[in-house]
Amino acid sequence: MFNRVMRCAAWLLVLVAASGPARAEESPIGFVSGPLAGVAAENTKHIEEQAADGGGIVRVDTATFSTRELLAYVDWSRLPGGYTWRDTDRLPSLSEMAQRVFKASGFTVLRGDQTSLNGYRVRYRMISLTGAGERCGVFDLQRRSHLIQGVVCAASGEAPLMAVLQGLSIDNVIGP
């Protein structure tokens, strides 16, 4: 399931990087403050799949947001019932996704850490893409059955990851 979501995410980021001006789309994911405040969601997607064990429906919403200087991809996944996410390190996969999207030859981890934000455990990593001008922050926010992950890339300079995350708003789930 996770690999399918990551392949879909990479495809969506490629579309955003190659597309022209965006039109506003309906999405539960948005930004109410910070550098992406009020930016319209693009390439939104809603997926519902039967859980592998047949124990309910896994729901996934994705969206991209872009300005002249920033590109962000957010994936919000929810597990059914009393299920919780396994505590695994998803940051390497997210870093590789950013590398593929920008056709970089590699990436260098500048730093990484973990903290908390609005009741979520946040793991993040700042990376520099080799052969591309972008610097990105990849993130993984987790709480019980909710998983919010994605990438924030800046065309020049370091991506303002924490400022972007602090402005993230998802209907009745997370917000400043």
C-alpha positions as CSV (number, residue, x, y, z in Angstrom):
1,M,0.0,0.0,0.0
2,F,2.7,2.5,1.0
3,N,4.7,1.8,-2.2
4,R,1.6,2.5,-4.4
5,V,0.9,5.7,-2.5
6,M,4.6,6.8,-3.0
7,R,4.4,6.0,-6.8
8,C,1.2,8.0,-7.1
9,A,2.8,10.9,-5.1
10,A,5.9,10.9,-7.4
11,W,3.6,11.0,-10.5
12,L,1.6,13.9,-9.1
13,L,4.7,15.9,-8.4
14,V,6.0,15.3,-11.9
15,L,2.6,16.6,-13.2
16,V,2.8,19.7,-11.1
17,A,6.4,20.5,-12.0
18,A,5.5,20.3,-15.7
19,S,2.1,22.0,-15.6
20,G,1.1,25.5,-16.2
21,P,-1.1,27.7,-14.0
22,A,-3.3,25.9,-11.6
23,R,-7.0,26.0,-11.1
24,A,-8.5,25.7,-7.7
25,E,-9.7,22.2,-6.7
26,E,-11.7,20.9,-3.8
27,S,-9.5,19.4,-1.1
28,P,-9.6,18.8,2.7
29,I,-5.9,19.8,2.7
30,G,-5.0,23.5,2.8
31,F,-2.8,26.2,4.3
32,V,-4.2,28.9,6.5
33,S,-1.0,30.6,7.5
34,G,2.7,30.7,6.5
35,P,4.3,30.9,3.1
36,L,1.5,28.8,1.4
37,A,-1.5,30.5,3.1
38,G,-4.4,30.7,0.7
39,V,-2.6,28.9,-2.2
40,A,-5.1,26.7,-4.1
41,A,-4.8,23.0,-4.0
42,E,-3.8,21.4,-7.3
43,N,-3.9,17.8,-8.6
44,T,-6.1,16.7,-5.7
45,K,-6.9,13.0,-5.4
46,H,-9.1,11.0,-3.1
47,I,-8.6,7.2,-2.9
48,E,-10.5,4.6,-0.9
49,E,-9.2,1.0,-0.8
50,Q,-10.1,-2.0,1.2
51,A,-7.5,-2.7,3.9
52,A,-5.2,-5.6,3.2
53,D,-6.8,-7.7,6.0
54,G,-10.4,-6.7,4.9
55,G,-10.9,-4.8,8.2
56,G,-12.2,-1.6,6.7
57,I,-11.4,1.2,4.2
58,V,-8.1,3.0,4.0
59,R,-8.7,6.6,2.9
60,V,-6.0,8.8,1.2
61,D,-6.2,12.4,0.1
62,T,-3.3,14.1,-1.7
63,A,-2.8,17.6,-3.1
64,T,0.0,19.8,-4.4
65,F,0.5,23.5,-3.8
66,S,2.8,25.7,-5.7
67,T,4.0,29.3,-5.9
68,R,6.9,30.8,-7.9
69,E,9.3,29.8,-5.1
70,L,7.7,26.8,-3.4
71,L,6.3,23.4,-4.3
72,A,4.6,21.2,-1.7
73,Y,3.0,17.8,-1.9
74,V,0.9,16.6,1.0
75,D,-0.5,13.0,1.5
76,W,-3.0,12.4,4.3
77,S,-3.8,8.8,4.9
78,R,-6.2,7.3,7.4
79,L,-6.5,3.7,8.7
80,P,-9.9,2.2,9.7
81,G,-11.0,1.3,13.1
82,G,-8.5,0.7,15.8
83,Y,-5.5,0.3,13.5
84,T,-2.4,2.4,13.9
85,W,0.6,3.1,11.6
86,R,3.7,1.1,12.1
87,D,6.6,3.1,13.4
88,T,8.8,3.0,10.3
89,D,11.2,5.5,8.7
90,R,9.5,6.8,5.6
91,L,11.9,9.7,5.1
92,P,14.3,7.9,2.8
93,S,11.4,7.0,0.4
94,L,10.2,10.6,0.5
95,S,13.8,11.9,-0.2
96,E,14.0,9.5,-3.2
97,M,10.7,10.7,-4.5
98,A,11.9,14.3,-4.5
99,Q,15.1,13.2,-6.3
100,R,13.0,11.5,-9.0
101,V,10.6,14.4,-9.4
102,F,13.4,16.9,-10.0
103,K,15.5,14.4,-12.0
104,A,18.4,14.9,-9.6
105,S,21.3,12.5,-9.7
106,G,21.2,12.1,-5.9
107,F,20.6,14.0,-2.6
108,T,22.6,15.0,0.4
109,V,21.0,14.9,3.9
110,L,21.7,18.3,5.4
111,R,20.0,17.6,8.8
112,G,17.1,15.9,10.3
113,D,15.2,15.9,13.6
114,Q,12.0,15.1,15.3
115,T,9.6,17.3,17.2
116,S,5.9,17.6,17.9
117,L,3.3,19.8,16.2
118,N,-0.3,20.1,17.1
119,G,-0.3,16.7,18.8
120,Y,1.5,14.9,16.0
121,R,5.0,13.4,16.2
122,V,6.9,15.0,13.4
123,R,10.0,13.5,11.7
124,Y,11.7,15.6,9.1
125,R,14.8,15.8,7.0
126,M,16.3,18.7,5.0
127,I,18.0,17.6,1.7
128,S,19.9,19.2,-1.1
129,L,19.3,17.7,-4.5
130,T,22.4,16.9,-6.5
131,G,22.3,18.2,-10.1
132,A,19.2,20.3,-9.4
133,G,18.9,23.7,-7.7
134,E,16.1,22.7,-5.3
135,R,16.4,22.2,-1.6
136,C,13.7,20.2,0.0
137,G,12.2,19.3,3.4
138,V,10.5,15.9,3.7
139,F,8.2,15.2,6.5
140,D,6.2,12.5,8.3
141,L,3.6,13.5,10.9
142,Q,2.0,10.6,12.7
143,R,-0.8,10.2,15.3
144,R,-2.7,7.0,15.9
145,S,-4.5,6.2,12.6
146,H,-3.6,9.4,10.8
147,L,-0.4,9.8,8.7
148,I,0.5,13.1,7.0
149,Q,3.6,13.1,4.9
150,G,5.1,15.0,2.0
151,V,7.7,17.2,0.5
152,V,8.3,21.0,0.5
153,C,10.8,22.2,-2.1
154,A,12.2,25.7,-2.6
155,A,13.6,26.9,-6.0
156,S,16.4,28.7,-4.2
157,G,17.6,28.7,-0.7
158,E,16.4,26.4,2.0
159,A,12.7,25.2,2.1
160,P,10.8,26.8,5.0
161,L,9.6,23.4,6.1
162,M,8.5,24.2,9.7
163,A,6.7,27.5,8.7
164,V,4.8,25.5,6.0
165,L,3.9,22.7,8.4
166,Q,2.7,25.2,11.1
167,G,0.2,26.6,8.5
168,L,-1.1,23.2,7.4
169,S,-4.8,22.8,7.9
170,I,-6.7,19.5,7.3
171,D,-10.4,19.4,8.0
172,N,-11.0,18.6,11.7
173,V,-7.6,16.9,12.0
174,I,-4.8,19.4,12.2
175,G,-4.5,23.2,12.1
176,P,-2.8,26.2,13.6
